[in-house]
Amino acid sequence: MWKKILLSLLLIIVILIGIVLFNTFRFTAHEDEVSVLAAPELTQDNLDHFRRAITYQTVSYADSSRFDSSQFIAFRKFLESTYPKAHAVLLREIVAGYSLLYRWEGKNPDLKPVVLMAHQDVVPIEEATKAMWTVDPFGGIIKDNFIWGRGTTDDKINLIAIMEAVEKLVNENYQPARTVYLAFGHDEEIGGRGAAAIAKLLKERNIAADFVLDEGGIITENKVPGMNRPVALLGTAEKGYLSLKLTVSVPGGHSSMPEKETAIDILAAAIHRLRSNPFEPNFSEPIQGFMESTGPYMSFVQRMAFANTWLFKKLILNTYSQTNTGNAMIRTTIVPTIIESGIKDNVVPTVATAVVNIRLLPGHSSAQVIGDVKKIINDSRVAVGPLNNNISEASPVTPVNGFGYRKIAATIQRTYPKIITSPFLVIGATDSRHFTEISTNIIKFSPMIDPIGFHGIDERVSLESYRTALWFYEQLLRDLN
C-alpha cells in the first residue's frame, strides 16, 4: 500500500513538473522586431524652448491663496510666441480660467479623434530643501546631459514635446488624418479641476475619442528586475484615490491626571491596527498583462514563475511585497498622512484626528474599503468618513487589443531600439482619470527614459529622453490613420 502511495505521489510530481516545464517553454515573446527610425539630433531651438518652459513657476499649491495666476498667463503667452504656426492653425480655448484645449482639424471626419494630454502645473519646492538643489530649480539649466528643474519630468517634457512636434508638422503643411485634441490642464497636482472641465466640455459636445494619451508609465532600462532589454510601461489603468478622516472625541483634562486611554491613545491604536492589517494582495489585469509581456524575456526561473502563476502566485506576491513600489502594484495601500491633536503641553486633548490616504486597486471599491477600515479598527469611538468627499474610484482597464494601445505600442517600437512594450498599473493619479466618459481607451505613458527626482530634489530628465519624446510624438501624429 505504501509503495502505491509513493508511486502515486511520484507520478503526481512528474506530471506537475511536466506541466510547469511545458508552460515555461511555450511562454514565448509576442512581439516581432521592427525597424527603428533614428531620431534626429536636438536643435538649439528644441533645447531653448524646453529650458525656458521650466523657468515659469506654474506651481499648484494646496492653499489656493498662494496661486500665482501671472505665471500661468505668462506661460500661455510663451506657448503663443514660441509656437506661432500651431496657434495659427489649431483652434485654442481657455477652460476653467487657465487650462488649454486645442483642436487640430483632421482630414477625415469619419475617423474618431484622439486626445493628447499633459499638464502645465508643477509641485512646489519645499522651503527646507531649496539649498539642497544642485541648480536653481526654476533656472532651466542644462548640465551633464540632463535638463534640470521642477517640472522637467512632471510634466513639461510631454507638453513641450507635443507642441514642438505639432509646430514642426504644421510648418510642413501636414494635416493629420483624424482630428487631434491637445488638453493641457493647469492644476493636475491638486486634483485636476481644469482637466475635469475640459472633459465635461468634450462630453457636452458629444466627442468620443479613439484613445486618450496622458502621462503615467515610462521607458525604463534598469527598473524591471530580470530584464536585459528596455521596457516601455504603458499604463492601462490607474489606482483609485480615497482619503479617510479618523476622529476620536473623548473627555480630556489636565495632564497631571490622565485617563487610562486618551483620544490620542485611541487614535494611535486605530492607526496601528490599520497598518498591521494590510489589504490582501492580488494580481490586477494590468499586472497580469505585465507578467505576460515581460516574462518571456526574463531568466529561466522568473520566466517559469510568470508562466505558472497558478502555482507560484503566493511566491510572486511575497516577492513583490518586499519593496514599496512592488507592494503598491499588488494591493490597496493605506497610510496615515496627517495627525492633529492638542493645543498645550499640559492639556490632554479632547479631540484627535488623523487622515489616512488609500490607493485603490482595480476591483476594490471605495465603499468596500470604508467598510473594511471600520471592521479593522473595530472601535465605535473612532468615527470614519471620507475627507472632503475626495473619492476617485480605480479607473477602468484599457484593453491591450484596442486601437489606442496597439497604435502607441507600435510607435514606441519604431522610435526606440529593441524595446518591449507592456501593460502597467499606474499607482499615482493623473488628469486622464477624468476622461473615462470620453474614451474607453486611455493610455498613460510618458516617452522618457528613467527620469530622476519626481516631486523631489534635483528633478531632471536626460537630453536623450527629450529627443525620444520629440520623435515619439512626431511619429504618432504622422501615423494617425
NUBAMI-634028 format. One record per residue (C-alpha): z, y, x; chain. Coordinates in Angstrom, 3 decimals, always signed. Layout:
NUBAMI-634028
Z  Y  X  A
...
//
This chain:
NUBAMI-634028
+0.000  +0.000  +0.000  A
+0.899  +2.437  +2.805  A
-2.370  +1.638  +4.569  A
-4.280  +2.512  +1.388  A
-2.381  +5.762  +1.023  A
-3.035  +6.630  +4.683  A
-6.724  +5.778  +4.382  A
-6.970  +7.867  +1.232  A
-5.348  +10.822  +2.981  A
-7.662  +10.454  +5.964  A
-10.651  +10.316  +3.619  A
-9.495  +13.489  +1.861  A
-9.054  +15.249  +5.219  A
-12.517  +14.161  +6.378  A
-14.087  +15.362  +3.121  A
-12.192  +18.648  +3.367  A
-13.333  +19.193  +6.956  A
-16.877  +18.344  +5.930  A
-16.842  +20.879  +3.106  A
-15.372  +23.580  +5.375  A
-17.972  +22.962  +8.109  A
-20.826  +22.776  +5.595  A
-19.825  +26.103  +4.081  A
-19.405  +27.646  +7.538  A
-22.792  +26.583  +8.895  A
-24.629  +27.686  +5.790  A
-22.800  +31.063  +5.870  A
-25.693  +32.955  +7.441  A
-26.842  +36.559  +7.629  A
-28.633  +38.120  +4.646  A
-30.355  +40.982  +6.433  A
-33.632  +40.958  +8.321  A
-34.177  +43.023  +11.430  A
-36.148  +46.188  +10.647  A
-37.977  +48.660  +12.816  A
-35.818  +51.659  +13.627  A
-37.286  +55.153  +13.505  A
-35.932  +57.000  +16.515  A
-34.120  +60.203  +15.592  A
-35.352  +63.420  +17.230  A
-33.086  +65.316  +19.573  A
-30.854  +68.016  +18.144  A
-32.243  +71.537  +18.317  A
-30.231  +74.575  +19.268  A
-30.524  +75.763  +15.667  A
-29.087  +72.455  +14.409  A
-26.103  +72.919  +16.678  A
-25.600  +76.608  +15.936  A
-25.679  +76.036  +12.170  A
-23.033  +73.317  +12.253  A
-20.917  +75.252  +14.714  A
-20.994  +78.384  +12.559  A
-20.155  +76.414  +9.392  A
-16.847  +75.373  +10.965  A
-15.825  +78.996  +11.559  A
-15.478  +79.649  +7.814  A
-11.897  +78.856  +6.829  A
-12.659  +77.341  +3.437  A
-9.163  +75.918  +3.108  A
-7.749  +74.320  -0.033  A
-4.005  +74.842  -0.393  A
-1.700  +73.078  -2.817  A
-0.285  +76.544  -3.502  A
-3.119  +78.247  -5.399  A
-1.776  +81.706  -4.496  A
-2.959  +81.099  -0.916  A
-6.582  +80.529  -1.947  A
-8.860  +82.875  +0.017  A
-11.959  +83.399  -2.103  A
-13.552  +85.614  +0.548  A
-14.023  +82.646  +2.868  A
-15.876  +80.657  +0.205  A
-18.059  +83.622  -0.715  A
-18.841  +84.207  +2.964  A
-19.688  +80.528  +3.400  A
-22.012  +80.707  +0.378  A
-23.783  +83.716  +1.939  A
-24.007  +81.819  +5.234  A
-25.844  +78.998  +3.428  A
-28.199  +81.511  +1.786  A
-29.128  +83.211  +5.055  A
-29.280  +80.024  +7.126  A
-31.438  +78.054  +4.687  A
-33.752  +80.659  +3.101  A
-36.610  +78.232  +2.343  A
-34.297  +75.874  +0.452  A
-32.822  +78.745  -1.531  A
-36.298  +79.995  -2.411  A
-37.427  +76.626  -3.821  A
-34.265  +74.984  -5.172  A
-32.511  +76.332  -8.247  A
-28.868  +77.141  -7.454  A
-25.978  +77.564  -9.864  A
-22.414  +78.614  -9.103  A
-19.997  +76.435  -11.056  A
-16.249  +76.959  -11.584  A
-16.377  +80.111  -9.516  A
-17.182  +78.620  -6.102  A
-18.746  +75.143  -6.413  A
-22.506  +74.945  -5.851  A
-25.117  +72.934  -7.750  A
-28.731  +72.858  -6.530  A
-31.718  +71.341  -8.325  A
-34.815  +70.306  -6.349  A
-37.519  +69.508  -8.858  A
-39.292  +66.184  -8.284  A
-42.989  +65.413  -8.782  A
-42.456  +62.507  -11.175  A
-40.419  +63.367  -14.300  A
-40.371  +59.691  -15.288  A
-38.099  +58.862  -12.360  A
-34.356  +59.338  -12.746  A
-32.803  +61.977  -10.478  A
-30.327  +61.364  -7.682  A
-27.247  +63.353  -6.669  A
-26.233  +64.064  -3.055  A
-22.666  +65.324  -2.719  A
-20.433  +66.988  -0.153  A
-17.533  +69.418  -0.378  A
-17.062  +72.860  +1.126  A
-13.283  +72.876  +1.455  A
-11.057  +71.571  +4.228  A
-7.367  +70.779  +4.536  A
-5.014  +73.345  +6.143  A
-3.846  +73.310  +9.735  A
-0.121  +72.593  +9.844  A
+1.598  +75.611  +11.381  A
+3.655  +73.395  +13.688  A
+0.516  +71.703  +15.092  A
-1.619  +74.745  +15.915  A
-0.528  +74.762  +19.545  A
-1.325  +71.041  +19.805  A
-5.047  +71.543  +19.246  A
-7.225  +71.346  +22.329  A
-9.527  +74.027  +20.920  A
-9.423  +76.712  +18.234  A
-9.595  +74.599  +15.034  A
-11.948  +77.138  +13.451  A
-13.839  +78.043  +16.598  A
-16.796  +75.708  +16.100  A
-16.506  +74.551  +19.695  A
-18.963  +72.068  +21.259  A
-17.227  +70.196  +24.059  A
-17.568  +66.747  +25.703  A
-20.484  +65.820  +23.401  A
-18.392  +66.466  +20.281  A
-18.268  +69.256  +17.732  A
-14.602  +70.115  +17.246  A
-12.771  +71.757  +14.386  A
-11.303  +71.451  +10.938  A
-13.914  +70.121  +8.532  A
-16.259  +68.611  +11.103  A
-15.650  +65.113  +9.766  A
-14.394  +66.029  +6.305  A
-16.868  +67.081  +5.034  A
-19.063  +69.789  +6.515  A
-21.088  +67.315  +8.568  A
-22.567  +65.957  +5.335  A
-23.061  +69.337  +3.690  A
-24.789  +70.868  +6.707  A
-26.845  +67.728  +7.448  A
-28.103  +67.705  +3.844  A
-29.056  +71.382  +3.962  A
-30.725  +71.012  +7.379  A
-32.821  +68.125  +6.059  A
-33.759  +69.960  +2.859  A
-34.704  +73.143  +4.733  A
-36.914  +71.159  +7.125  A
-38.702  +69.326  +4.323  A
-39.206  +72.423  +2.178  A
-40.655  +74.162  +5.236  A
-43.208  +71.318  +5.381  A
-44.050  +71.904  +1.684  A
-42.600  +68.491  +0.921  A
-41.549  +67.736  -2.652  A
-39.543  +64.599  -3.468  A
-40.886  +62.091  -5.972  A
-37.754  +62.390  -8.084  A
-35.527  +65.362  -8.805  A
-32.620  +65.785  -6.381  A
-29.334  +67.474  -7.235  A
-27.050  +68.752  -4.478  A
-23.428  +69.030  -5.644  A
-21.060  +70.851  -3.284  A
-17.548  +71.105  -4.739  A
-15.095  +73.690  -3.454  A
-11.689  +72.009  -3.989  A
-12.034  +68.294  -3.318  A
-8.894  +68.270  -1.198  A
-6.732  +69.303  -4.176  A
-8.261  +67.258  -6.973  A
-11.887  +68.312  -7.282  A
-11.888  +70.550  -10.346  A
-15.163  +72.065  -9.135  A
-16.870  +68.685  -8.879  A
-15.474  +67.713  -12.278  A
-17.010  +70.893  -13.733  A
-20.380  +70.039  -12.167  A
-20.221  +66.509  -13.584  A
-19.348  +67.903  -17.020  A
-22.289  +70.294  -16.829  A
-24.702  +67.500  -15.898  A
-23.385  +65.304  -18.690  A
-23.889  +68.107  -21.220  A
-27.499  +68.285  -20.029  A
-27.891  +64.511  -20.518  A
-28.518  +63.921  -16.819  A
-28.312  +60.235  -15.871  A
-28.753  +59.699  -12.123  A
-30.173  +56.604  -10.471  A
-27.490  +56.987  -7.832  A
-24.851  +59.377  -6.516  A
-24.114  +59.555  -2.781  A
-20.850  +61.082  -1.597  A
-18.521  +60.793  +1.406  A
-16.475  +57.629  +1.927  A
-17.365  +54.866  +4.360  A
-18.700  +55.478  +7.871  A
-20.628  +53.796  +10.656  A
-18.208  +52.031  +12.960  A
-18.919  +50.446  +16.308  A
-15.429  +49.145  +17.026  A
-13.168  +49.242  +13.980  A
-14.113  +45.888  +12.404  A
-12.270  +43.132  +14.294  A
-14.522  +40.326  +15.454  A
-17.772  +42.289  +15.103  A
-20.015  +42.898  +18.094  A
-22.543  +44.929  +16.106  A
-22.175  +48.301  +14.398  A
-21.328  +48.206  +10.694  A
-22.173  +50.767  +8.029  A
-19.401  +50.673  +5.441  A
-20.809  +51.641  +2.057  A
-18.036  +52.387  -0.398  A
-18.894  +50.690  -3.693  A
-15.552  +51.590  -5.288  A
-12.511  +53.690  -4.573  A
-8.877  +53.104  -5.343  A
-7.194  +54.916  -8.188  A
-4.595  +57.646  -7.778  A
-1.231  +57.910  -9.509  A
+1.924  +59.820  -8.656  A
+5.165  +58.992  -10.455  A
+8.284  +61.116  -10.601  A
+11.628  +59.298  -10.472  A
+14.537  +61.289  -11.894  A
+18.239  +60.462  -11.828  A
+20.791  +62.632  -13.698  A
+24.470  +61.691  -13.407  A
+27.631  +63.807  -13.083  A
+28.055  +65.395  -9.671  A
+31.061  +67.282  -8.404  A
+32.994  +68.149  -5.289  A
+32.023  +66.217  -2.170  A
+35.710  +65.574  -1.387  A
+35.995  +63.317  -4.445  A
+32.669  +61.463  -4.711  A
+31.917  +58.840  -7.354  A
+31.154  +55.299  -6.217  A
+27.477  +55.968  -6.985  A
+25.848  +59.385  -6.864  A
+22.427  +60.478  -8.095  A
+21.184  +60.217  -4.511  A
+22.584  +56.689  -4.141  A
+20.896  +55.516  -7.340  A
+17.590  +57.126  -6.392  A
+17.693  +55.703  -2.854  A
+18.352  +52.225  -4.241  A
+15.396  +52.556  -6.606  A
+13.087  +53.597  -3.779  A
+14.364  +50.754  -1.620  A
+13.604  +48.229  -4.376  A
+10.079  +49.584  -4.768  A
+9.391  +49.412  -1.049  A
+10.944  +45.951  -0.748  A
+8.831  +44.502  -3.554  A
+5.184  +45.372  -2.862  A
+2.487  +44.500  -5.354  A
+0.706  +41.185  -4.872  A
-2.347  +41.276  -2.590  A
-5.797  +40.290  -3.784  A
-9.472  +40.480  -2.876  A
-11.257  +43.155  -4.904  A
-15.010  +42.859  -5.406  A
-15.867  +45.299  -2.560  A
-13.690  +43.357  -0.114  A
-15.285  +40.080  -1.175  A
-18.658  +41.710  -0.512  A
-17.399  +42.949  +2.868  A
-16.450  +39.413  +3.920  A
-19.788  +38.033  +2.746  A
-21.727  +40.713  +4.637  A
-19.827  +40.754  +7.934  A
-18.580  +37.161  +8.129  A
-21.858  +35.620  +9.372  A
-21.790  +37.899  +12.442  A
-18.225  +37.101  +13.475  A
-16.732  +34.459  +15.746  A
-16.763  +30.868  +14.510  A
-13.101  +30.904  +13.437  A
-13.422  +34.151  +11.458  A
-16.720  +33.002  +10.016  A
-15.099  +29.772  +8.903  A
-12.256  +31.635  +7.182  A
-14.562  +34.060  +5.352  A
-16.886  +31.223  +4.336  A
-13.991  +29.298  +2.806  A
-11.770  +31.871  +1.151  A
-10.804  +29.257  -1.463  A
-8.892  +27.510  +1.327  A
-7.937  +30.337  +3.692  A
-7.212  +33.113  +1.205  A
-3.481  +33.232  +1.937  A
-4.079  +33.296  +5.693  A
-6.636  +36.120  +5.374  A
-4.349  +38.154  +3.117  A
-1.441  +37.701  +5.532  A
-3.636  +38.865  +8.404  A
-4.813  +41.936  +6.509  A
-1.220  +42.769  +5.580  A
-0.273  +43.224  +9.240  A
-1.962  +46.638  +9.550  A
-1.640  +49.759  +7.406  A
-5.378  +50.008  +6.780  A
-5.808  +46.301  +6.117  A
-2.841  +46.244  +3.767  A
-4.278  +49.191  +1.804  A
-7.508  +47.233  +1.309  A
-5.882  +44.305  -0.455  A
-3.115  +45.690  -2.622  A
-1.968  +48.557  -4.773  A
+0.242  +50.588  -2.434  A
+3.294  +52.662  -3.273  A
+5.121  +55.080  -1.006  A
+7.669  +57.906  -1.514  A
+6.243  +61.277  -0.528  A
+8.753  +63.840  -1.856  A
+12.536  +63.638  -2.290  A
+14.578  +66.545  -3.666  A
+18.269  +66.908  -4.391  A
+21.276  +69.038  -3.554  A
+21.992  +72.738  -3.139  A
+25.042  +72.845  -0.831  A
+26.658  +70.610  +1.746  A
+29.936  +70.215  -0.171  A
+28.450  +69.681  -3.645  A
+27.429  +66.239  -4.914  A
+24.213  +66.919  -6.839  A
+23.816  +66.062  -10.497  A
+20.052  +65.530  -10.276  A
+17.971  +63.717  -7.681  A
+14.190  +63.329  -7.903  A
+11.502  +61.607  -5.908  A
+7.741  +61.389  -6.099  A
+6.073  +58.110  -5.234  A
+2.325  +58.039  -4.658  A
+0.406  +54.959  -5.733  A
-3.166  +53.964  -4.873  A
-4.520  +51.542  -7.443  A
-6.602  +48.529  -6.507  A
-9.643  +47.995  -8.762  A
-8.484  +45.986  -11.756  A
-4.919  +47.347  -11.580  A
-4.461  +49.969  -14.312  A
-2.024  +52.878  -14.204  A
-0.314  +51.684  -17.406  A
+0.257  +48.257  -15.871  A
+1.629  +49.789  -12.676  A
+4.045  +52.101  -14.500  A
+5.404  +49.105  -16.395  A
+5.749  +47.132  -13.165  A
+7.561  +50.011  -11.435  A
+10.116  +50.196  -14.241  A
+10.691  +46.430  -14.023  A
+11.133  +46.525  -10.253  A
+13.619  +49.416  -10.391  A
+15.427  +47.772  -13.306  A
+17.832  +50.661  -13.794  A
+17.901  +52.673  -17.023  A
+19.461  +55.600  -15.160  A
+16.151  +56.158  -13.340  A
+13.581  +57.904  -15.539  A
+9.987  +57.107  -14.557  A
+6.933  +59.097  -15.588  A
+3.588  +60.427  -14.291  A
+3.721  +63.593  -12.211  A
+1.750  +66.349  -13.976  A
-0.369  +63.648  -15.665  A
-2.398  +63.440  -12.449  A
-3.882  +59.993  -13.004  A
-7.211  +58.629  -11.788  A
-7.930  +55.002  -12.505  A
-9.674  +52.935  -9.852  A
-13.419  +53.533  -10.039  A
-15.926  +51.022  -11.421  A
-17.623  +48.873  -8.786  A
-21.208  +49.757  -7.885  A
-23.488  +46.685  -7.836  A
-24.967  +45.873  -4.434  A
-28.223  +44.729  -6.050  A
-28.813  +48.128  -7.697  A
-31.404  +50.705  -6.658  A
-28.869  +53.055  -5.068  A
-27.162  +50.551  -2.781  A
-30.434  +48.951  -1.711  A
-32.144  +52.278  -1.017  A
-29.241  +53.689  +1.023  A
-28.727  +50.438  +2.943  A
-32.435  +50.285  +3.804  A
-32.393  +53.891  +5.036  A
-29.374  +53.190  +7.239  A
-31.118  +50.186  +8.795  A
-34.160  +52.311  +9.598  A
-32.117  +55.079  +11.238  A
-29.579  +53.132  +13.312  A
-30.410  +50.156  +15.571  A
-29.052  +46.641  +14.909  A
-26.696  +47.812  +12.204  A
-25.100  +45.679  +9.495  A
-24.583  +47.226  +6.066  A
-21.620  +46.126  +3.999  A
-19.799  +46.962  +0.758  A
-16.431  +48.560  +1.274  A
-13.394  +49.773  -0.664  A
-12.608  +53.467  -0.161  A
-8.833  +53.922  -0.118  A
-8.873  +57.729  -0.430  A
-10.074  +59.890  -3.320  A
-13.498  +61.582  -3.406  A
-15.238  +64.052  -5.687  A
-17.618  +61.312  -6.812  A
-14.903  +59.744  -8.958  A
-15.708  +62.468  -11.494  A
-19.330  +61.297  -11.739  A
-18.878  +57.875  -13.344  A
-20.497  +59.156  -16.556  A
-23.473  +60.486  -14.588  A
-24.319  +57.225  -12.824  A
-23.205  +53.603  -12.611  A
-24.404  +53.532  -9.007  A
-22.059  +55.642  -6.882  A
-22.145  +55.042  -3.136  A
-19.500  +56.556  -0.863  A
-20.870  +56.824  +2.665  A
-20.994  +59.371  +5.478  A
-23.621  +58.686  +8.178  A
-21.314  +59.488  +11.099  A
-20.093  +57.203  +13.842  A
-16.354  +56.586  +14.337  A
-15.169  +60.158  +13.659  A
-11.845  +61.291  +15.086  A
-8.972  +63.225  +13.558  A
-9.458  +63.102  +9.794  A
-6.967  +65.688  +8.433  A
-5.270  +65.682  +11.823  A
-5.131  +67.347  +15.207  A
-8.370  +67.765  +17.201  A
-10.641  +66.725  +14.338  A
-14.087  +66.161  +15.810  A
-17.372  +64.344  +15.401  A
-19.853  +63.327  +18.072  A
-23.185  +65.035  +18.559  A
-24.751  +61.603  +18.136  A
-23.124  +61.375  +14.698  A
-24.618  +64.704  +13.710  A
-28.044  +63.632  +14.957  A
-27.754  +60.380  +12.977  A
-26.667  +62.237  +9.838  A
-29.614  +64.656  +10.022  A
-32.074  +61.814  +10.440  A
-30.498  +59.682  +7.716  A
-30.687  +62.400  +5.045  A
-34.231  +63.341  +6.035  A
-35.443  +59.751  +5.759  A
-33.583  +59.198  +2.499  A
-35.142  +62.297  +0.936  A
-38.615  +61.313  +2.150  A
-38.310  +57.893  +0.547  A
-37.036  +58.731  -2.942  A
-39.764  +56.941  -4.858  A
//
